[in-house]
Amino acid sequence: MAAESDGEGRLALIREISALAVGEMPSARAFATALERTLEVLQLDVVAVCAGDPLTLRMQAGGVAVHPGTAAPVGLAVLVAAERKVLVSSDLAAERRWPAPPWTSGAARSEVALPIVYRGRRIGILDLCSPKVDGFDAPVLETLETVAQLLAVIIAQESWGKAEGAGTSPELQRAYRRLQEFSELKAHILRNVSHELRTPLTLIKGHLELVMDDPAHALLPEQQRALSAVCDRVDDIVAIVDRTVALSPVDDLSLAYEKILVRDLLQETVETFERRARHTAVTITVEPVDEALYLYGDADKIRQLCYNLLDNAVKFSPHGGQVGIQALSEGANVHLIVADQGIGIPERQLSQIFETFYQIDGSTTRRFGGLGLGLTVVNRIVDAHKGEIWVESEVDRGSVFHVLLPKHVPQE
């Protein structure tokens, strides 16, 4: 399964802590749970919370310990206390401005401190360390700023005994329900927009193909190429619409389970790519699949999963390259494999490729097209089916994507 530190994992973390902020769990427990999940999802080693009242939460990889007594900020946190802004130390080994906080382990390589502010007043400082130099990039910092805001709300629910947080819970719960209603409305609108766009686009493509295949009106080669290119663009637009709709949260991704013959599904998907692959002289090879191999899943979504993986492989393959797809039975799972001879993915970026709108480099969109949605959708579909996905890649040699899907409907 894709690492939790990607964009989807960060969004899920925010949703999870938001639910804690308006839930029935006691504030101290909700606070500790939120910190535990933050460490786990963002892959951090140490976190400490300095609060102005008798509370210190100190967490390391081994668990959580709550220590009574006032925790005075030290090091980087001192400046945060004074300036009320986020401060980062990218390399603790080279840091000369302040000492490392006493709770850091020898593995800590970078640090960030954020103010926890409620109703304009600083009520604490969130101090975290990463085992990596430059461990706090912009997406992680944005996530942590939101986490700090939510922690302030959790503290304010009971404010660890302070009265100022009293009465806020019903208000927050109403706001949370309102956000859920907006989320459902957004998903409904996206589904309707998808239908309204897909219908005319399908008609346009159908008419174009009739003209192209009409033997009574033979087209010149350049006319054939032009109409074929228009059909490809229509396919691209439909794919973008489908991918955008599929970006609703996994929890909202309803599945219509049915028995799927894997061989038939792969053949259907490959046929979709025959014309597109011919343009780049890419050869798609389907390895023999046991005709009895099946799985229970949502056929449309698994078809989209295969489509997106093949689309990605063909798009990044060189002229005359080869793309292979195969399906194997492995115990209780079906193992799908899509391999290409494309540009490959640098190792440092492998954990990010499933993030929404992520591109391998700044020139990728211009060179190959796309919005960086295809693999995000694949990851969501895999998660919805309780499966796993991973990738092996070598720069300038190509990539191999692996997907494990349960043969039977997962038990809740």
MIBAKOL-8878 format. One record per residue (C-alpha): residue in one letter; x, y, z. Coordinates in nm, 4 decimals, always signed. Layout:
+---+----------+----------+----------+
| r |        X |        Y |        Z |
+---+----------+----------+----------+
| a |        X |        Y |        Z |
...
+---+----------+----------+----------+
# end
This chain:
+---+----------+----------+----------+
| r |        X |        Y |        Z |
+---+----------+----------+----------+
| m |  +0.0000 |  +0.0000 |  +0.0000 |
| a |  +0.1218 |  +0.3483 |  -0.0711 |
| a |  +0.3042 |  +0.5120 |  +0.2185 |
| e |  +0.0813 |  +0.7072 |  +0.4539 |
| s |  +0.3104 |  +1.0086 |  +0.4231 |
| d |  +0.1764 |  +1.0939 |  +0.0770 |
| g |  -0.0915 |  +1.3517 |  +0.0048 |
| e |  -0.3765 |  +1.1079 |  +0.0579 |
| g |  -0.2353 |  +1.0056 |  +0.3934 |
| r |  -0.2056 |  +1.3679 |  +0.5027 |
| l |  -0.5649 |  +1.4430 |  +0.4017 |
| a |  -0.6836 |  +1.1346 |  +0.5870 |
| l |  -0.4880 |  +1.2501 |  +0.8941 |
| i |  -0.6628 |  +1.5887 |  +0.8913 |
| r |  -1.0031 |  +1.4215 |  +0.8583 |
| e |  -0.9199 |  +1.1854 |  +1.1449 |
| i |  -0.8046 |  +1.4617 |  +1.3819 |
| s |  -1.1041 |  +1.6779 |  +1.2822 |
| a |  -1.3311 |  +1.3937 |  +1.3923 |
| l |  -1.1411 |  +1.3693 |  +1.7220 |
| a |  -1.1887 |  +1.7429 |  +1.7763 |
| v |  -1.5676 |  +1.7151 |  +1.7621 |
| g |  -1.6100 |  +1.3626 |  +1.8974 |
| e |  -1.7001 |  +1.2248 |  +2.2360 |
| m |  -1.3519 |  +1.1013 |  +2.3297 |
| p |  -1.2082 |  +1.2703 |  +2.6422 |
| s |  -0.9822 |  +1.5583 |  +2.5454 |
| a |  -0.6608 |  +1.4159 |  +2.6939 |
| r |  -0.7071 |  +1.0881 |  +2.5099 |
| a |  -0.8071 |  +1.2632 |  +2.1847 |
| f |  -0.5006 |  +1.4852 |  +2.2140 |
| a |  -0.2650 |  +1.1904 |  +2.2611 |
| t |  -0.4319 |  +0.9950 |  +1.9789 |
| a |  -0.3955 |  +1.2910 |  +1.7441 |
| l |  -0.0250 |  +1.3167 |  +1.8216 |
| e |  +0.0288 |  +0.9427 |  +1.7814 |
| r |  -0.1339 |  +0.9474 |  +1.4387 |
| t |  +0.0656 |  +1.2545 |  +1.3371 |
| l |  +0.3915 |  +1.0766 |  +1.4186 |
| e |  +0.2800 |  +0.7645 |  +1.2350 |
| v |  +0.1476 |  +0.9275 |  +0.9183 |
| l |  +0.4230 |  +1.1874 |  +0.8788 |
| q |  +0.6933 |  +0.9395 |  +0.9836 |
| l |  +0.8375 |  +1.1542 |  +1.2630 |
| d |  +1.0350 |  +1.0319 |  +1.5620 |
| v |  +0.9744 |  +1.2731 |  +1.8475 |
| v |  +0.7095 |  +1.5238 |  +1.9421 |
| a |  +0.6766 |  +1.7364 |  +2.2526 |
| v |  +0.4022 |  +1.9763 |  +2.3530 |
| c |  +0.4854 |  +2.2673 |  +2.5804 |
| a |  +0.1782 |  +2.4159 |  +2.7427 |
| g |  +0.1311 |  +2.7001 |  +2.9835 |
| d |  -0.0680 |  +2.4862 |  +3.2255 |
| p |  +0.0343 |  +2.1654 |  +3.4112 |
| l |  +0.0781 |  +1.9476 |  +3.1049 |
| t |  +0.3632 |  +1.8026 |  +2.9088 |
| l |  +0.3015 |  +1.5390 |  +2.6480 |
| r |  +0.6198 |  +1.3735 |  +2.5368 |
| m |  +0.6045 |  +1.1108 |  +2.2690 |
| q |  +0.8683 |  +0.8916 |  +2.1158 |
| a |  +0.8441 |  +0.6010 |  +1.8770 |
| g |  +0.7809 |  +0.3633 |  +2.1671 |
| g |  +0.4646 |  +0.5308 |  +2.2936 |
| v |  +0.3213 |  +0.8177 |  +2.4922 |
| a |  +0.4012 |  +0.9399 |  +2.8394 |
| v |  +0.2105 |  +1.2166 |  +3.0159 |
| h |  +0.4197 |  +1.4103 |  +3.2650 |
| p |  +0.2627 |  +1.6556 |  +3.5115 |
| g |  +0.4305 |  +1.9870 |  +3.5678 |
| t |  +0.4896 |  +2.2963 |  +3.3588 |
| a |  +0.6939 |  +2.2410 |  +3.0453 |
| a |  +0.8974 |  +2.5487 |  +2.9603 |
| p |  +0.9874 |  +2.5830 |  +2.5916 |
| v |  +1.3544 |  +2.5413 |  +2.5047 |
| g |  +1.5683 |  +2.5959 |  +2.1968 |
| l |  +1.3690 |  +2.6606 |  +1.8815 |
| a |  +1.0440 |  +2.6673 |  +2.0788 |
| v |  +1.1622 |  +2.9746 |  +2.2721 |
| l |  +1.1577 |  +3.1820 |  +1.9525 |
| v |  +0.8180 |  +3.0423 |  +1.8581 |
| a |  +0.6861 |  +3.1441 |  +2.2004 |
| a |  +0.8128 |  +3.4966 |  +2.1406 |
| e |  +0.7306 |  +3.5411 |  +1.7718 |
| r |  +0.4210 |  +3.3193 |  +1.7347 |
| k |  +0.5272 |  +3.1834 |  +1.3968 |
| v |  +0.6436 |  +2.8516 |  +1.2577 |
| l |  +1.0209 |  +2.8000 |  +1.2714 |
| v |  +1.2241 |  +2.5212 |  +1.1147 |
| s |  +1.5764 |  +2.3935 |  +1.1718 |
| s |  +1.6637 |  +2.1906 |  +0.8609 |
| d |  +1.9839 |  +2.0363 |  +1.0003 |
| l |  +2.0221 |  +1.9993 |  +1.3772 |
| a |  +2.3835 |  +1.8822 |  +1.3442 |
| a |  +2.4775 |  +2.2162 |  +1.1875 |
| e |  +2.2527 |  +2.4261 |  +1.4107 |
| r |  +2.4399 |  +2.6939 |  +1.6063 |
| r |  +2.1582 |  +2.9313 |  +1.6995 |
| w |  +2.0098 |  +2.7209 |  +1.9792 |
| p |  +2.0632 |  +2.3841 |  +2.1480 |
| a |  +1.8656 |  +2.0795 |  +2.0458 |
| p |  +1.5691 |  +2.0148 |  +2.2777 |
| p |  +1.6479 |  +1.7672 |  +2.5567 |
| w |  +1.3860 |  +1.5147 |  +2.4449 |
| t |  +1.5418 |  +1.4558 |  +2.1015 |
| s |  +1.7113 |  +1.1270 |  +2.0297 |
| g |  +2.0415 |  +1.0916 |  +1.8506 |
| a |  +1.8479 |  +1.0061 |  +1.5346 |
| a |  +1.6830 |  +1.3507 |  +1.5130 |
| r |  +1.8106 |  +1.5421 |  +1.2105 |
| s |  +1.5670 |  +1.8340 |  +1.1710 |
| e |  +1.3126 |  +2.0136 |  +1.3880 |
| v |  +1.0045 |  +2.2302 |  +1.3563 |
| a |  +0.8142 |  +2.4249 |  +1.6215 |
| l |  +0.4634 |  +2.5616 |  +1.5737 |
| p |  +0.2463 |  +2.7765 |  +1.8012 |
| i |  -0.0836 |  +2.6284 |  +1.9197 |
| v |  -0.3186 |  +2.9264 |  +1.9166 |
| y |  -0.6807 |  +2.9434 |  +2.0278 |
| r |  -0.8889 |  +3.2603 |  +1.9911 |
| g |  -0.5790 |  +3.4690 |  +1.9347 |
| r |  -0.3933 |  +3.3441 |  +2.2412 |
| r |  -0.0995 |  +3.1048 |  +2.2350 |
| i |  -0.1829 |  +2.8093 |  +2.4570 |
| g |  +0.1067 |  +2.5831 |  +2.3662 |
| i |  +0.3888 |  +2.4938 |  +2.1291 |
| l |  +0.4105 |  +2.1841 |  +1.9110 |
| d |  +0.7755 |  +2.0803 |  +1.8764 |
| l |  +0.8600 |  +1.7922 |  +1.6387 |
| c |  +1.1735 |  +1.6235 |  +1.5085 |
| s |  +1.2387 |  +1.4228 |  +1.1943 |
| p |  +1.5043 |  +1.1552 |  +1.1361 |
| k |  +1.5827 |  +1.3223 |  +0.8021 |
| v |  +1.7710 |  +1.6401 |  +0.7163 |
| d |  +1.5210 |  +1.8807 |  +0.5573 |
| g |  +1.2478 |  +1.6562 |  +0.6909 |
| f |  +0.9767 |  +1.9226 |  +0.6798 |
| d |  +0.8872 |  +2.0174 |  +0.3233 |
| a |  +0.6029 |  +2.2544 |  +0.2320 |
| p |  +0.3220 |  +1.9925 |  +0.2187 |
| v |  +0.4218 |  +1.8500 |  +0.5580 |
| l |  +0.4420 |  +2.1987 |  +0.7110 |
| e |  +0.0956 |  +2.2855 |  +0.5782 |
| t |  -0.0372 |  +1.9653 |  +0.7338 |
| l |  +0.1295 |  +2.0387 |  +1.0680 |
| e |  -0.0126 |  +2.3914 |  +1.0766 |
| t |  -0.3602 |  +2.2430 |  +1.0372 |
| v |  -0.2825 |  +1.9796 |  +1.3019 |
| a |  -0.1758 |  +2.2561 |  +1.5431 |
| q |  -0.5050 |  +2.4389 |  +1.4853 |
| l |  -0.7030 |  +2.1220 |  +1.5515 |
| l |  -0.4995 |  +2.0485 |  +1.8658 |
| a |  -0.5944 |  +2.3950 |  +1.9899 |
| v |  -0.9601 |  +2.3053 |  +1.9426 |
| i |  -0.9144 |  +1.9764 |  +2.1304 |
| i |  -0.7419 |  +2.1552 |  +2.4183 |
| a |  -1.0164 |  +2.4164 |  +2.4223 |
| q |  -1.2901 |  +2.1533 |  +2.4492 |
| e |  -1.2049 |  +2.1169 |  +2.8151 |
| s |  -0.8852 |  +2.3226 |  +2.8074 |
| w |  -0.7408 |  +2.0735 |  +3.0498 |
| g |  -0.9642 |  +2.2180 |  +3.3219 |
| k |  -1.0024 |  +2.5752 |  +3.1905 |
| a |  -1.3482 |  +2.7180 |  +3.1555 |
| e |  -1.2925 |  +2.9098 |  +2.8327 |
| g |  -1.3390 |  +2.6018 |  +2.6198 |
| a |  -1.6762 |  +2.5195 |  +2.7703 |
| g |  -1.9704 |  +2.5331 |  +2.5355 |
| t |  -1.7689 |  +2.5064 |  +2.2165 |
| s |  -1.8406 |  +2.1382 |  +2.1456 |
| p |  -2.2004 |  +2.1731 |  +2.0135 |
| e |  -2.0862 |  +2.4605 |  +1.7912 |
| l |  -1.7967 |  +2.2559 |  +1.6540 |
| q |  -2.0166 |  +1.9526 |  +1.6003 |
| r |  -2.2626 |  +2.1595 |  +1.3977 |
| a |  -1.9762 |  +2.2937 |  +1.1874 |
| y |  -1.8410 |  +1.9426 |  +1.1346 |
| r |  -2.1830 |  +1.8158 |  +1.0217 |
| r |  -2.2069 |  +2.1114 |  +0.7855 |
| l |  -1.8695 |  +2.0222 |  +0.6356 |
| q |  -1.9892 |  +1.6653 |  +0.5832 |
| e |  -2.3001 |  +1.7950 |  +0.4060 |
| f |  -2.0848 |  +2.0105 |  +0.1768 |
| s |  -1.8643 |  +1.7096 |  +0.1021 |
| e |  -2.1661 |  +1.4997 |  +0.0046 |
| l |  -2.3008 |  +1.7844 |  -0.2103 |
| k |  -1.9661 |  +1.8180 |  -0.3864 |
| a |  -1.9590 |  +1.4457 |  -0.4672 |
| h |  -2.3171 |  +1.4639 |  -0.5990 |
| i |  -2.2366 |  +1.7611 |  -0.8227 |
| l |  -1.9240 |  +1.5917 |  -0.9570 |
| r |  -2.1192 |  +1.2781 |  -1.0479 |
| n |  -2.3826 |  +1.4835 |  -1.2317 |
| v |  -2.1217 |  +1.6911 |  -1.4131 |
| s |  -1.9462 |  +1.3707 |  -1.5168 |
| h |  -2.2668 |  +1.2347 |  -1.6683 |
| e |  -2.3486 |  +1.5610 |  -1.8468 |
| l |  -2.0010 |  +1.5802 |  -2.0008 |
| r |  -1.9563 |  +1.2139 |  -2.0852 |
| t |  -2.2759 |  +1.1805 |  -2.2905 |
| p |  -2.2004 |  +1.4471 |  -2.5551 |
| l |  -1.8331 |  +1.3527 |  -2.5670 |
| t |  -1.9231 |  +0.9897 |  -2.6354 |
| l |  -2.1575 |  +1.1005 |  -2.9142 |
| i |  -1.8877 |  +1.3198 |  -3.0686 |
| k |  -1.6392 |  +1.0342 |  -3.0658 |
| g |  -1.8964 |  +0.7952 |  -3.2114 |
| h |  -1.9704 |  +1.0249 |  -3.5055 |
| l |  -1.5993 |  +1.0790 |  -3.5697 |
| e |  -1.5366 |  +0.7047 |  -3.5782 |
| l |  -1.8274 |  +0.6555 |  -3.8207 |
| v |  -1.6705 |  +0.9089 |  -4.0565 |
| m |  -1.3278 |  +0.7489 |  -4.0215 |
| d |  -1.4593 |  +0.3970 |  -4.0884 |
| d |  -1.7026 |  +0.4829 |  -4.3703 |
| p |  -1.5736 |  +0.3032 |  -4.6838 |
| a |  -1.7928 |  +0.5215 |  -4.9060 |
| h |  -1.6009 |  +0.8349 |  -4.8056 |
| a |  -1.2346 |  +0.7474 |  -4.8014 |
| l |  -1.0234 |  +1.0029 |  -4.6145 |
| l |  -0.6819 |  +1.1296 |  -4.7062 |
| p |  -0.4059 |  +1.0084 |  -4.4703 |
| e |  -0.3684 |  +1.3528 |  -4.3136 |
| q |  -0.7452 |  +1.3730 |  -4.2579 |
| q |  -0.7427 |  +1.0297 |  -4.0951 |
| r |  -0.4594 |  +1.1347 |  -3.8644 |
| a |  -0.6348 |  +1.4599 |  -3.7721 |
| l |  -0.9645 |  +1.2883 |  -3.6827 |
| s |  -0.7795 |  +1.0167 |  -3.4950 |
| a |  -0.6012 |  +1.2845 |  -3.2913 |
| v |  -0.9379 |  +1.4456 |  -3.2083 |
| c |  -1.0687 |  +1.1061 |  -3.0879 |
| d |  -0.7636 |  +1.0746 |  -2.8648 |
| r |  -0.8280 |  +1.4176 |  -2.7155 |
| v |  -1.1892 |  +1.3218 |  -2.6464 |
| d |  -1.0611 |  +1.0100 |  -2.4673 |
| d |  -0.8263 |  +1.2299 |  -2.2639 |
| i |  -1.1087 |  +1.4636 |  -2.1590 |
| v |  -1.3321 |  +1.1727 |  -2.0570 |
| a |  -1.0434 |  +1.0231 |  -1.8584 |
| i |  -0.9826 |  +1.3537 |  -1.6755 |
| v |  -1.3538 |  +1.3780 |  -1.5889 |
| d |  -1.3558 |  +1.0209 |  -1.4558 |
| r |  -1.0406 |  +1.0758 |  -1.2535 |
| t |  -1.1696 |  +1.3982 |  -1.1017 |
| v |  -1.4901 |  +1.2263 |  -0.9892 |
| a |  -1.2860 |  +0.9410 |  -0.8431 |
| l |  -1.0969 |  +1.1883 |  -0.6218 |
| s |  -1.3769 |  +1.1843 |  -0.3654 |
| p |  -1.2619 |  +1.0337 |  -0.0327 |
| v |  -1.2183 |  +0.6557 |  -0.0243 |
| d |  -1.4884 |  +0.6370 |  +0.2417 |
| d |  -1.7320 |  +0.7840 |  -0.0154 |
| l |  -1.6135 |  +0.5538 |  -0.2978 |
| s |  -1.9063 |  +0.3143 |  -0.3130 |
| l |  -1.8338 |  -0.0227 |  -0.4732 |
| a |  -2.0732 |  -0.2437 |  -0.6700 |
| y |  -1.9229 |  -0.5884 |  -0.6182 |
| e |  -1.9596 |  -0.8511 |  -0.8898 |
| k |  -1.7657 |  -1.1500 |  -1.0185 |
| i |  -1.5030 |  -1.0370 |  -1.2715 |
| l |  -1.3198 |  -1.2645 |  -1.5136 |
| v |  -0.9741 |  -1.1110 |  -1.5112 |
| r |  -0.8741 |  -1.2219 |  -1.8613 |
| d |  -1.1785 |  -1.0549 |  -2.0199 |
| l |  -1.1247 |  -0.7343 |  -1.8239 |
| l |  -0.7605 |  -0.7071 |  -1.9323 |
| q |  -0.8490 |  -0.7715 |  -2.2963 |
| e |  -1.1128 |  -0.4974 |  -2.2878 |
| t |  -0.8674 |  -0.2522 |  -2.1370 |
| v |  -0.5930 |  -0.3306 |  -2.3884 |
| e |  -0.8316 |  -0.2922 |  -2.6828 |
| t |  -0.9004 |  +0.0613 |  -2.5637 |
| f |  -0.5321 |  +0.1385 |  -2.6117 |
| e |  -0.4734 |  -0.0195 |  -2.9507 |
| r |  -0.5164 |  +0.3022 |  -3.1494 |
| r |  -0.3339 |  +0.5185 |  -2.8963 |
| a |  -0.0400 |  +0.2793 |  -2.8740 |
| r |  -0.0102 |  +0.2640 |  -3.2543 |
| h |  +0.0575 |  +0.6388 |  -3.2664 |
| t |  +0.3741 |  +0.5923 |  -3.0623 |
| a |  +0.4528 |  +0.2463 |  -3.2016 |
| v |  +0.4270 |  +0.1086 |  -2.8458 |
| t |  +0.3569 |  -0.2637 |  -2.8295 |
| i |  +0.1257 |  -0.3851 |  -2.5524 |
| t |  +0.1665 |  -0.7486 |  -2.4590 |
| v |  -0.0811 |  -0.9374 |  -2.2426 |
| e |  +0.0701 |  -1.2440 |  -2.0851 |
| p |  -0.1558 |  -1.5540 |  -2.0938 |
| v |  -0.4123 |  -1.5412 |  -1.8125 |
| d |  -0.5918 |  -1.8418 |  -1.6669 |
| e |  -0.9425 |  -1.8171 |  -1.8112 |
| a |  -1.0855 |  -1.9248 |  -1.4748 |
| l |  -0.9056 |  -1.6509 |  -1.2769 |
| y |  -1.1598 |  -1.4202 |  -1.1169 |
| l |  -1.2093 |  -1.1703 |  -0.8388 |
| y |  -1.5034 |  -0.9955 |  -0.6771 |
| g |  -1.4876 |  -0.6196 |  -0.7098 |
| d |  -1.6319 |  -0.3150 |  -0.8807 |
| a |  -1.5782 |  -0.3919 |  -1.2508 |
| d |  -1.5928 |  -0.0284 |  -1.3660 |
| k |  -1.3434 |  +0.0875 |  -1.1068 |
| i |  -1.1011 |  -0.2012 |  -1.1591 |
| r |  -1.1258 |  -0.1400 |  -1.5335 |
| q |  -1.0378 |  +0.2239 |  -1.4640 |
| l |  -0.7480 |  +0.1101 |  -1.2459 |
| c |  -0.6075 |  -0.0997 |  -1.5317 |
| y |  -0.6777 |  +0.1777 |  -1.7824 |
| n |  -0.4873 |  +0.4327 |  -1.5751 |
| l |  -0.1883 |  +0.2039 |  -1.5243 |
| l |  -0.1708 |  +0.1239 |  -1.8956 |
| d |  -0.2224 |  +0.4899 |  -1.9846 |
| n |  +0.0648 |  +0.5839 |  -1.7575 |
| a |  +0.2886 |  +0.3116 |  -1.9036 |
| v |  +0.2134 |  +0.3981 |  -2.2674 |
| k |  +0.2445 |  +0.7726 |  -2.2064 |
| f |  +0.5938 |  +0.7456 |  -2.0593 |
| s |  +0.7232 |  +0.4797 |  -2.2995 |
| p |  +0.9611 |  +0.5742 |  -2.5818 |
| h |  +0.8640 |  +0.5428 |  -2.9474 |
| g |  +0.8750 |  +0.1733 |  -3.0308 |
| g |  +0.8772 |  +0.0689 |  -2.6635 |
| q |  +0.7020 |  -0.2248 |  -2.5046 |
| v |  +0.4454 |  -0.2431 |  -2.2256 |
| g |  +0.3554 |  -0.5711 |  -2.0599 |
| i |  +0.0574 |  -0.6596 |  -1.8438 |
| q |  -0.0124 |  -0.9833 |  -1.6635 |
| a |  -0.2359 |  -1.1231 |  -1.3919 |
| l |  -0.1400 |  -1.4030 |  -1.1540 |
| s |  -0.3228 |  -1.5977 |  -0.8866 |
| e |  -0.1464 |  -1.5659 |  -0.5513 |
| g |  -0.3359 |  -1.7330 |  -0.2717 |
| a |  -0.6379 |  -1.5220 |  -0.1808 |
| n |  -0.5300 |  -1.2399 |  -0.4151 |
| v |  -0.4999 |  -1.1511 |  -0.7814 |
| h |  -0.1618 |  -0.9952 |  -0.8610 |
| l |  -0.1732 |  -0.7441 |  -1.1491 |
| i |  +0.1597 |  -0.6342 |  -1.2994 |
| v |  +0.2123 |  -0.3533 |  -1.5518 |
| a |  +0.5692 |  -0.3007 |  -1.6775 |
| d |  +0.7082 |  -0.0394 |  -1.9145 |
| q |  +1.0417 |  +0.0705 |  -2.0633 |
| g |  +0.9818 |  +0.4382 |  -1.9934 |
| i |  +1.1675 |  +0.7204 |  -1.8217 |
| g |  +1.1547 |  +0.5599 |  -1.4777 |
| i |  +1.1092 |  +0.7287 |  -1.1414 |
| p |  +1.3893 |  +0.8542 |  -0.9140 |
| e |  +1.4003 |  +0.6571 |  -0.5883 |
| r |  +1.3503 |  +0.9684 |  -0.3745 |
| q |  +1.0163 |  +1.0332 |  -0.5486 |
| l |  +0.8670 |  +0.6842 |  -0.5332 |
| s |  +0.6760 |  +0.7610 |  -0.2130 |
| q |  +0.5147 |  +1.0696 |  -0.3717 |
| i |  +0.3853 |  +0.9440 |  -0.7053 |
| f |  +0.0379 |  +0.8632 |  -0.5681 |
| e |  -0.0148 |  +1.2184 |  -0.4426 |
| t |  -0.2806 |  +1.4295 |  -0.6102 |
| f |  -0.1393 |  +1.6385 |  -0.9012 |
| y |  +0.2131 |  +1.5096 |  -0.8384 |
| q |  +0.4470 |  +1.5129 |  -1.1390 |
| i |  +0.7918 |  +1.3539 |  -1.1488 |
| d |  +0.9498 |  +1.6843 |  -1.2484 |
| g |  +0.8456 |  +2.0294 |  -1.3586 |
| s |  +0.8695 |  +1.9463 |  -1.7288 |
| t |  +0.6621 |  +1.6301 |  -1.7151 |
| t |  +0.3292 |  +1.8014 |  -1.7811 |
| r |  +0.4661 |  +1.9800 |  -2.0860 |
| r |  +0.6412 |  +1.6731 |  -2.2289 |
| f |  +0.3835 |  +1.4042 |  -2.1626 |
| g |  +0.0598 |  +1.5820 |  -2.0739 |
| g |  -0.1688 |  +1.4918 |  -1.7873 |
| l |  -0.2595 |  +1.6461 |  -1.4544 |
| g |  -0.1035 |  +1.3979 |  -1.2148 |
| l |  -0.4380 |  +1.2387 |  -1.1253 |
| g |  -0.4132 |  +0.8913 |  -1.2779 |
| l |  -0.2040 |  +0.7201 |  -1.0113 |
| t |  -0.3928 |  +0.8984 |  -0.7328 |
| v |  -0.7142 |  +0.7425 |  -0.8620 |
| v |  -0.5448 |  +0.4018 |  -0.8907 |
| n |  -0.4333 |  +0.4252 |  -0.5273 |
| r |  -0.7841 |  +0.5167 |  -0.4113 |
| i |  -0.9442 |  +0.2302 |  -0.5989 |
| v |  -0.6898 |  -0.0142 |  -0.4547 |
| d |  -0.7521 |  +0.1181 |  -0.1022 |
| a |  -1.1292 |  +0.0948 |  -0.1487 |
| h |  -1.0899 |  -0.2746 |  -0.2404 |
| k |  -0.8585 |  -0.3309 |  +0.0621 |
| g |  -0.5709 |  -0.4125 |  -0.1708 |
| e |  -0.2060 |  -0.3132 |  -0.1970 |
| i |  +0.0005 |  -0.1271 |  -0.4553 |
| w |  +0.3720 |  -0.0682 |  -0.4954 |
| v |  +0.6179 |  +0.0201 |  -0.7685 |
| e |  +0.9698 |  -0.0805 |  -0.8669 |
| s |  +1.1518 |  +0.1614 |  -1.0932 |
| e |  +1.4890 |  +0.2523 |  -1.2372 |
| v |  +1.5591 |  +0.5828 |  -1.4102 |
| d |  +1.5856 |  +0.5458 |  -1.7907 |
| r |  +1.5030 |  +0.1737 |  -1.7622 |
| g |  +1.1329 |  +0.1765 |  -1.6791 |
| s |  +0.8826 |  +0.0988 |  -1.4049 |
| v |  +0.6880 |  -0.2022 |  -1.2830 |
| f |  +0.3609 |  -0.1423 |  -1.0973 |
| h |  +0.2232 |  -0.4208 |  -0.8752 |
| v |  -0.1362 |  -0.4384 |  -0.7513 |
| l |  -0.2738 |  -0.7024 |  -0.5143 |
| l |  -0.6535 |  -0.7288 |  -0.5054 |
| p |  -0.8497 |  -0.9724 |  -0.2862 |
| k |  -1.0387 |  -1.2357 |  -0.4829 |
| h |  -1.3346 |  -1.2136 |  -0.2474 |
| v |  -1.5251 |  -0.9279 |  -0.0853 |
| p |  -1.3205 |  -0.8139 |  +0.2176 |
| q |  -1.4881 |  -0.8677 |  +0.5525 |
| e |  -1.5483 |  -0.5497 |  +0.7516 |
+---+----------+----------+----------+
# end
